Structures are given as C-alpha cells and as structure tokens.
Amino acid sequence: MERPLSELDRGQWEALCDGCGRCCLHKLEDEDTGLLYPTNVACALLDRKNGMCIDYAHRKKRVTDCVVLDRNSLGGLDWLPESCAYRLRSEGKPLRAWHYLISGSRETVHEAGQSTRGWTVSELDVDELEDHVVDRGL
C-alpha cells in the first residue's frame, strides 16, 4: 500500500488502519509549550485487546471529541503515533514490517508491542488523567 493517500478509495483508506488503537488513547497537552503527553487511558469505545473501536460507525455521536481521521484532517497528525500508517503514508514513508498489509497477520502489531494490548486501562476506570502519563512515544 504505497499509493498516495489521496488516491485511495474508501475501502483502501479503511484497510490502512493497522489496528494498534493508540490513536484512541487520551493525551494531555501542555498549555504553555503545546507538547503532547501520552497516557495509558483508552477511550471507552476501544476494544483494547484488538485495537479497534467497538462502535466505529457511531463513534462520533457517542464520543463528541473523537477525531474522525479522513483526507481533510491529515494536516496535523502529530497526535498520531509515529508508526501510524496514515501518518507514515502522509509523510511518504513506507509501512512498518509488522503492519498486517505487509506481514499478512493482524497479530503482528500486537506481537511487535505497538498496540494497546496489555498496558492500557479504560477511561471508565480512571479519575485523573495526570496520574496515567506514560513514558512511551505517541
């Protein structure tokens, strides 16, 4: 999947998601510097084991601040993981070897430690986001 994002049809666009789920983690922004700090707190709609939204079709209605990623929102992708396929392709970079379109398996993102599996918590179980900042890249 090395084609430019602008040339992808809807099915190809959706297939580009690697299923890491890291875009659905809450981030804190420093008001003075604008720096983003990742947390281990996931949106309540994220299936943290599989890295997918449990109500993808209605996510924007259920989570009002959910950022729906599409061709029009590709201008500022600094909040996405550096390994995100959308971010990589928008920068003209190739997909990582663990991406399922390369590896042939949806498990390789998890095996490579690039997903939310095993280290995240649901926002439903958290009081203060500040207590959940993690030392991991976005």
N, C-alpha and C positions, 0 to 999 in steps of 0.2 A: 504494500500500500504506500507507494512512494509518490503518488499523484498529488498535486497541489490541493489543498483543502477546498479551494473554490471550484474544483472540477468534480467533487464527489457528489453523488446523488444521495438521497435521504438514507437509504439502506447502508451505503458505504460509510456515510457520516456516523451513523449509529454503531456500526461494526468497529469503528476505530477505537471506541472506549475499551480500555484494557481490563476493566473490572477491578481496579485497585481500591476504589471507594475513598481515596484520600481527598478528593475534591469535596467530599461531604463532611469533612472534619471541620470543626469550628477553629477559627484563627482569631487571634487578638491583634489589634493594630495599635502601635504606639502613636498617640495623638501628636506628639512633638516631631518624631522622626519619620512616621509613616511606615516603619518596619513592621512586618507581619511575624507573629509568633505562633507556631503550630501548637495545637493541643491534641490530646488523645480522645477528645469528646466528639462523638459522631451524631449526626442528625438522627432523630428518632426513626426516620423512614429508611435508614440504611441497614441492609442486611450485612452486618459486619463480617460474617463468615464468607459470604460470596462476593462482597464488594459491589452490590447492586441495590438500587432503590426498590423498595417493596411496593411502591405505588407510583412508578415512573410517569405514567400518563397523567396523573393528577397532582404531581408533586408541587407545582407552583400554586395550586389552590390550597393545598394543605400546609405548605411552608412558604409564607409570603416572601421571605428574603432569599429563597432558593434562586441561585443564578442559573438560568437556563442557558446552557452553552450552545451557541449557534454561530453561523458565519458572521453575524452582526456584532457578536460580543468578543471577537478574537483580538481586539486592540490591546487590552491589558490583561495578560494571562499570568502575571507574576504571582497570583494567589494559587495557581495550579502547581502540582508537584513538577519538579524539573524533568521527571521521567514521563510525564503525561503525554500520551500520543498526540493529543490536539496541540499541546504546546510545542512538542518536538517538530511536528509537521508544519506548524505555522512559522517556525524558525528555519525550515528547510533541512532539518536533521532527520536521520533515519530512526525507525522504531528500535527499541531495545530488543535484545535477543530473547528475553522472556515474554515479550508480547505474544499473545496467542496467535496473531496473524503470521508470526514468524515461527514460533515453536510448535503450533498446531494443538496446543493444550491450554485450556482455561486455568489449569492449576499452576502453571509456571510463574505467574505473577505472585502467587502466594508462596511458592517454594523459594522464590528469589527474595522474599521478605519485603516486597514492595506494596503489599496491600494492608488493609485494616485488620486482617485476621490476627487474633491472638493478643493484641496490645491496646485495643480501644474500648471505650465504655459508651453507653448510650447517654444522650443528654437528659433522658428521663431519670437517670440515676445520679445527676451532678447538681450541686448547689452553686459553686463558684468556679467559673472557667479558669480564673487565675491560678487555681490550685492544680490545674491539669496541663500546664505548659510542658512540652516535651522537648528534649534535645535531639530533634530529628529535622532534617531539611523539609521544606514544603513539598 
